[in-house]
Amino acid sequence: MYTRADMIDPSVLGALVVVGLAAAGIGWGVWSNLFGSGRTERERQEKLAAQRLGRARAKGWHFDGTPEGDIRYRIHGESPGRREWTIAYDSDHASSTSRPKLVFRAPHAGRGGMHWRLRSRKAHESMMGSAGRFMMGVMATMLAGRTSVLAAHREFMERAREIPAGSNRFRQRFVLFGVDPTAATLIDAEIERLMLGWPRSAPMTDDALNVTLHADRLELTLACEGPDFEVIEHLATLGESLLSRLPAHR
């Protein structure tokens, strides 16, 4: 016959069960990472990295795969007009609203302030709606005096207007928004083809692409996760094409 002393306290038993389940979970995670889906994903990423390196070198670009914060890799290139640019893949893993993206940047010696912005019509209308303007006002009030970037953005939003540019098909999808109407000449048949004809693997949601000419740089941001090289190459081609049209708009 068991005595009370022989029985395990229920609270101790519960703790042992929790510890056992936790250990099992850790064990499963380690196994999965080494031999299961984790290994498969790791091998896929290693294959993509090798592909990016090889194809970037084949195009005469410099590939830098050294992680730095959220930046997983960078590609450095030069346009036919000998203007340097960089594409960075930002994993954005530290954000609570994570949205990985490719970012093309190239220096531009222009006047102060933002010049123009090119984005999807749906995203533009959302931004210009009452809710979007309200949030912009709240942010400006909270950060007043703390950042010149926000001040420049607010000034641009107050001055800029929609600039009719491109074909009807293009204007149904995108909006060119700026302070200089002559920027409309940027949107020719080649730019339209690149803006509308992304590779099938590109996740072209309504707000995926945002193109902005700042005072000191041209910046193209494409929201995407783990892009293949065709998407990277297309973004570079679009960026270089826009760069080649910029001197008349300084």
Wavefront OBJ file of the C-alpha trace (Angstrom):
o trace
v 0.000 0.000 0.000
v 1.284 3.439 -0.955
v 1.595 6.025 1.760
v 1.097 9.768 1.292
v 4.870 10.193 1.361
v 5.177 7.860 -1.615
v 2.923 9.991 -3.816
v 4.313 12.745 -6.080
v 2.981 16.187 -5.390
v 0.658 17.186 -8.299
v 2.394 20.558 -8.654
v 5.774 18.827 -8.991
v 4.311 16.392 -11.505
v 2.886 19.312 -13.503
v 6.248 21.039 -13.504
v 7.946 17.862 -14.711
v 5.420 17.542 -17.536
v 6.021 21.169 -18.603
v 9.787 20.676 -18.536
v 9.435 17.464 -20.513
v 7.279 19.117 -23.158
v 9.671 22.057 -23.402
v 12.618 19.702 -23.835
v 10.724 17.804 -26.513
v 9.915 21.062 -28.299
v 13.544 22.164 -28.216
v 14.639 18.758 -29.437
v 12.168 18.888 -32.307
v 13.320 22.388 -33.228
v 16.967 21.313 -33.284
v 16.141 18.221 -35.345
v 14.056 20.242 -37.781
v 16.800 22.802 -38.197
v 19.485 20.197 -38.756
v 17.621 17.567 -40.742
v 14.075 18.728 -41.567
v 12.433 21.831 -43.036
v 15.033 24.132 -41.457
v 17.799 22.377 -43.326
v 15.816 22.507 -46.560
v 15.267 26.257 -46.217
v 18.909 26.822 -45.282
v 20.065 24.905 -48.347
v 17.652 26.875 -50.532
v 19.003 30.181 -49.207
v 22.598 29.016 -49.733
v 21.734 28.092 -53.323
v 20.127 31.507 -53.921
v 23.152 33.261 -52.403
v 25.511 31.360 -54.708
v 23.291 32.208 -57.667
v 23.219 35.915 -56.783
v 27.004 35.984 -56.390
v 27.659 34.235 -59.707
v 25.165 36.199 -61.772
v 26.151 39.541 -60.230
v 29.790 38.893 -61.094
v 28.816 37.879 -64.626
v 27.250 41.321 -65.081
v 30.311 43.077 -63.723
v 28.623 43.968 -60.411
v 30.206 43.650 -56.985
v 28.303 41.389 -54.589
v 28.748 41.910 -50.849
v 27.073 39.178 -48.813
v 28.182 40.481 -45.403
v 25.088 40.934 -43.171
v 24.816 44.291 -41.418
v 21.801 44.801 -39.171
v 18.701 44.119 -41.269
v 20.705 44.293 -44.511
v 21.374 40.737 -45.706
v 23.436 41.614 -48.800
v 24.371 44.461 -51.139
v 25.084 44.664 -54.850
v 27.132 47.553 -56.237
v 26.967 48.495 -59.899
v 27.484 51.290 -62.367
v 25.095 52.555 -65.030
v 26.172 52.966 -68.673
v 26.569 56.683 -67.885
v 29.120 55.735 -65.187
v 26.806 56.604 -62.317
v 27.249 54.331 -59.311
v 24.324 52.649 -57.567
v 23.665 50.115 -54.808
v 20.901 47.581 -54.279
v 20.426 46.351 -50.709
v 18.143 43.583 -49.491
v 16.607 44.699 -46.194
v 15.045 41.782 -44.296
v 13.351 44.165 -41.818
v 13.268 41.277 -39.311
v 13.465 43.589 -36.292
v 10.211 45.358 -37.143
v 6.887 44.355 -35.603
v 5.351 44.913 -39.061
v 8.130 43.196 -40.963
v 8.207 43.948 -44.664
v 11.369 42.794 -46.457
v 12.394 44.935 -49.423
v 14.930 45.590 -52.147
v 16.214 49.162 -52.171
v 18.000 50.747 -55.158
v 19.914 53.935 -54.339
v 22.019 56.200 -56.509
v 23.483 59.629 -55.624
v 21.863 62.616 -57.325
v 23.090 66.219 -57.086
v 19.806 68.084 -57.216
v 18.186 71.037 -55.507
v 16.974 70.853 -51.915
v 13.849 68.934 -50.974
v 12.039 66.086 -52.679
v 11.413 66.387 -56.434
v 8.840 63.732 -57.269
v 7.411 60.415 -56.200
v 6.134 57.580 -58.363
v 3.898 54.943 -56.806
v 0.769 52.890 -57.367
v -2.473 54.832 -57.762
v -4.145 52.847 -54.984
v -1.327 53.572 -52.516
v -1.289 57.228 -53.552
v -5.033 57.676 -53.064
v -4.809 56.003 -49.661
v -1.978 58.319 -48.646
v -3.816 61.416 -49.864
v -7.101 60.436 -48.191
v -8.277 61.991 -44.954
v -6.891 59.137 -42.833
v -3.472 59.348 -44.486
v -3.285 63.125 -44.066
v -4.407 62.848 -40.448
v -1.643 60.354 -39.632
v 0.907 62.572 -41.360
v -0.233 65.504 -39.221
v -0.005 63.437 -36.033
v 3.520 62.276 -36.883
v 4.621 65.792 -37.755
v 3.309 67.092 -34.420
v 4.938 64.306 -32.391
v 8.304 64.669 -34.122
v 8.319 68.441 -34.599
v 11.864 69.757 -34.499
v 13.391 66.276 -34.256
v 13.932 65.442 -37.889
v 14.503 67.523 -40.997
v 13.531 64.535 -43.153
v 9.945 64.572 -41.924
v 9.774 68.352 -42.357
v 10.966 68.051 -45.958
v 8.442 65.296 -46.612
v 5.597 67.353 -45.166
v 6.578 70.374 -47.269
v 6.681 68.195 -50.378
v 3.234 66.784 -49.644
v 1.817 70.285 -49.285
v 3.313 71.571 -52.538
v 3.237 68.537 -54.840
v 0.469 67.769 -57.297
v -0.326 64.852 -59.579
v 1.578 65.214 -62.853
v -0.174 63.635 -65.872
v 2.382 61.292 -67.391
v 2.438 58.204 -69.576
v -0.341 56.361 -71.353
v -3.853 55.783 -70.027
v -2.859 52.251 -69.075
v 0.094 53.575 -67.092
v -1.973 56.235 -65.299
v -4.505 53.608 -64.266
v -1.759 51.825 -62.305
v 0.665 54.576 -61.262
v 0.774 58.219 -60.213
v 3.653 60.665 -60.745
v 3.423 63.196 -57.917
v 5.707 66.223 -57.750
v 6.411 69.943 -57.875
v 7.885 70.219 -61.395
v 5.492 69.406 -64.293
v 8.421 68.785 -66.666
v 9.089 65.548 -64.760
v 6.350 64.056 -66.983
v 8.962 63.611 -69.737
v 10.586 60.915 -67.573
v 7.750 58.510 -68.326
v 8.438 57.389 -71.866
v 7.692 54.048 -73.550
v 10.785 52.361 -72.053
v 9.978 53.391 -68.469
v 6.370 52.285 -68.945
v 7.531 48.893 -70.188
v 9.772 48.417 -67.149
v 7.164 49.651 -64.663
v 4.413 47.438 -66.076
v 6.422 44.377 -67.122
v 7.959 42.879 -63.990
v 9.070 39.216 -63.859
v 6.347 36.826 -62.752
v 8.180 36.136 -59.507
v 7.958 39.794 -58.471
v 5.195 40.255 -55.841
v 3.636 43.332 -57.436
v 0.951 44.206 -54.917
v -0.711 47.602 -55.129
v 1.830 49.267 -52.863
v 4.926 47.162 -53.583
v 6.876 49.777 -55.580
v 7.783 53.287 -54.478
v 10.170 55.502 -56.494
v 11.351 58.854 -55.108
v 13.811 61.480 -56.313
v 15.218 63.127 -53.184
v 17.548 66.114 -53.094
v 20.597 63.862 -52.867
v 19.553 60.487 -54.297
v 17.248 58.451 -56.478
v 15.604 55.670 -54.449
v 13.490 52.737 -55.609
v 11.931 50.464 -52.985
v 10.310 47.152 -53.890
v 8.550 45.216 -51.111
v 9.464 41.544 -51.596
v 10.834 38.573 -49.684
v 13.751 36.483 -50.930
v 13.743 37.934 -54.491
v 15.301 35.892 -57.267
v 17.936 37.422 -59.514
v 15.477 38.310 -62.297
v 13.707 40.683 -59.904
v 17.011 42.210 -58.749
v 18.113 42.680 -62.355
v 14.798 44.275 -63.333
v 14.996 46.752 -60.450
v 18.551 47.666 -61.474
v 17.490 48.186 -65.093
v 14.604 50.431 -64.053
v 16.867 52.417 -61.734
v 19.534 52.870 -64.390
v 16.927 53.923 -66.954
v 15.565 56.589 -64.618
v 19.108 57.737 -63.789
v 19.844 58.273 -67.479
v 16.878 60.685 -67.699
v 17.637 62.766 -64.613
v 20.071 65.512 -65.759
v 17.255 67.519 -67.385
v 15.354 67.488 -64.062
v 17.982 68.773 -61.618
l 1 2 3 4 5 6 7 8 9 10 11 12 13 14 15 16 17 18 19 20 21 22 23 24 25 26 27 28 29 30 31 32 33 34 35 36 37 38 39 40 41 42 43 44 45 46 47 48 49 50 51 52 53 54 55 56 57 58 59 60 61 62 63 64 65 66 67 68 69 70 71 72 73 74 75 76 77 78 79 80 81 82 83 84 85 86 87 88 89 90 91 92 93 94 95 96 97 98 99 100 101 102 103 104 105 106 107 108 109 110 111 112 113 114 115 116 117 118 119 120 121 122 123 124 125 126 127 128 129 130 131 132 133 134 135 136 137 138 139 140 141 142 143 144 145 146 147 148 149 150 151 152 153 154 155 156 157 158 159 160 161 162 163 164 165 166 167 168 169 170 171 172 173 174 175 176 177 178 179 180 181 182 183 184 185 186 187 188 189 190 191 192 193 194 195 196 197 198 199 200 201 202 203 204 205 206 207 208 209 210 211 212 213 214 215 216 217 218 219 220 221 222 223 224 225 226 227 228 229 230 231 232 233 234 235 236 237 238 239 240 241 242 243 244 245 246 247 248 249 250
